[in-house]
Amino acid sequence: MKKSEFDKLIKTNLNESTSRFGYELNGELYENYYSKIEFEKYKFDLKLIKLDGKNSNAYDAYTNGKGNELEISYNKKNGKWYPPKMASVASSSRFAIESILKATTKNLSEVFGISENYQKEAEKGVPFQRGGIAPQIDAYLCDKNNEIFIETKCHEIFDSHVLKMSSSYLLHFKEFGINYLNPTIDSDDNFTLDKSLFGYKQNEILRFDAKQAISHILGVKKKRLLKTKLIFLFFKPCNDGIYNGLINQIHRFILSPFIQTIVNEDFDLEFAFQQSIKMEFLSIENYKPFIIYKNNIVKKIDIIS
């Protein structure tokens, strides 16, 4: 399945009037995006989602966030303007909103085992070094004893990801006892991690964004305050074979000494699907963990379709 086919499937599964879709921009129609009118309505609805952190509602969180989710964007490479990311039917931020920020208190309390008297935030920054853009976590929940960081993913698994990162990461690796010696630093002060560190083949297409995951792990490790869990939540509306490859890559990532050295016993990691034909409230029925890393023990769970 291609990314465009995946997006079309999500749109079809919504079973909504075709008049709601089609974002027109500079003479081009983006069919797998909501229309400008529908997206303006959605932006207004974001103001009604109350948050408890730096931003008082979801609209402010995404307006002040670093992802440029609500505005059209310009691609310097091809000289084209593109619709807002969140207007896409397959937006991972839209997924975070529909599955978590809009979910009932009871649902999330049951799924994550936290008090119903929890607080929630969106686009929570977890800076851990000077310079650059700090990692942002899509959703954050906390009660008196627990904090849950949640990073959502939708059609990003159809991309090919790289392991290029700033040379500043080398200092953090050394801090945790990882001596990644003599990497080649390019003219932009970046280096590329060797795929073999995670058990990947050199010609393997990376469907899992391991580089971003490392950034989030480092950010959470250095910002954690309570009993902590970092969750990577993927939207799974179908049974395409790409998910098997994704699970396999994540499993090797977690088993690698490189990652286990960083995480240690500081917090739990969990990788899960929301298994449903459309984005909806997260619940114990559709929340399907497939890899859990707790107390330095990796547990792989078979997903029954």
Buried (B, 14 or more C-beta within 10 A) or exposed (E): EEBEEBBBBBBEBBEBEEEBBBBEBEEEEBEBBBBBEBBEEBBEEBEEBEBEBEBEBBBBBBBEBEBBBBEBEEEEEEEEEBBBBBBBBBBBBBBBBBBBBBBEEEBBBBBBEBEEEBEBBBBBBBBBBEEEEBBBBBBBBBBEEBBBBBBBBBBBBBEEBEBEBBEBBBEBBEEEEBEBEEBEEEEEEBBBBEBEBBBBEEEBEBBBBBBBBBBBBBBBBBBBEEBBBBBBBBBBBBEBEBBEBBBBBBBBBBBBEBBBEBBEEEBBBBBBBBBBBBBBBBBEEBBBBBBBBEEEEEEBEEBEE
